[in-house]
């Protein structure tokens, strides 16, 4: 399980459509954007196989864009 309570402020570039969706969900559920974003990230990181598959997919996509 990931450590809670110890926070580090980090700036991350997020696509506009993703920001809009997270913001909408946070507002509809009376949550702060950072609370929802942290929960989404934490939940995703719990599934090691899903993370490995994502990294593999991103490497393939990055490799196909390099000329």
Backbone torsions as a table, in degrees:
resi	resn	phi	psi	omega
1	UNK	NA	144.6	-179.3
2	UNK	-78.5	148.9	-179.8
3	UNK	-67.3	137.6	177.0
4	UNK	-113.8	156.2	175.4
5	UNK	92.7	-34.1	177.8
6	UNK	-92.0	112.6	-172.9
7	UNK	-111.4	148.8	174.5
8	UNK	-134.9	126.8	-178.9
9	UNK	-80.1	123.3	-178.5
10	UNK	-133.1	136.6	177.3
11	UNK	-93.5	128.3	-179.4
12	UNK	-129.3	132.4	175.3
13	UNK	-78.4	127.7	-179.2
14	UNK	-124.0	136.8	176.9
15	UNK	-56.4	146.8	-176.5
16	UNK	-58.6	-41.1	-179.3
17	UNK	-65.1	-37.9	177.8
18	UNK	-68.3	-42.1	178.2
19	UNK	-60.5	-44.0	-179.1
20	UNK	-61.4	-43.7	-179.5
21	UNK	-66.5	-44.9	178.6
22	UNK	-63.9	-42.6	179.1
23	UNK	-61.4	-44.9	179.5
24	UNK	-61.0	-47.2	179.7
25	UNK	-62.6	-40.8	179.5
26	UNK	-63.6	-45.4	-179.4
27	UNK	-64.9	-43.1	-179.2
28	UNK	-64.3	-28.0	-177.2
29	UNK	-107.8	14.2	177.2
30	UNK	53.9	47.1	178.2
31	UNK	-120.6	157.3	171.8
32	UNK	-78.8	147.2	-178.6
33	UNK	-57.2	-44.6	-177.3
34	UNK	-65.9	-31.5	178.4
35	UNK	-66.7	-46.6	179.0
36	UNK	-65.6	-44.4	179.8
37	UNK	-61.0	-44.1	178.1
38	UNK	-61.7	-41.4	-179.8
39	UNK	-65.5	-41.1	178.6
40	UNK	-62.9	-47.5	-179.4
41	UNK	-63.7	-45.9	-179.3
42	UNK	-60.8	-44.3	179.9
43	UNK	-62.7	-42.3	-179.7
44	UNK	-65.7	-41.5	-177.5
45	UNK	-68.4	-19.3	178.2
46	UNK	-66.1	-27.0	-177.7
47	UNK	-96.1	91.9	-174.2
48	UNK	-60.0	-39.3	180.0
49	UNK	-64.9	-38.9	178.6
50	UNK	-64.7	-41.1	178.9
51	UNK	-65.3	-44.7	178.8
52	UNK	-61.0	-41.7	178.8
53	UNK	-64.4	-39.2	178.2
54	UNK	-63.6	-46.2	-179.8
55	UNK	-62.0	-42.6	178.7
56	UNK	-61.0	-45.9	179.4
57	UNK	-61.7	-42.4	-179.9
58	UNK	-65.6	-37.9	177.5
59	UNK	-64.0	-41.9	178.7
60	UNK	-63.8	-45.6	179.6
61	UNK	-62.9	-41.8	180.0
62	UNK	-66.2	-38.4	179.0
63	UNK	-66.3	-32.7	-178.7
64	UNK	-77.9	-17.0	-179.7
65	UNK	-93.5	-11.6	179.4
66	UNK	-82.6	127.0	-178.6
67	UNK	-100.6	NA	NA
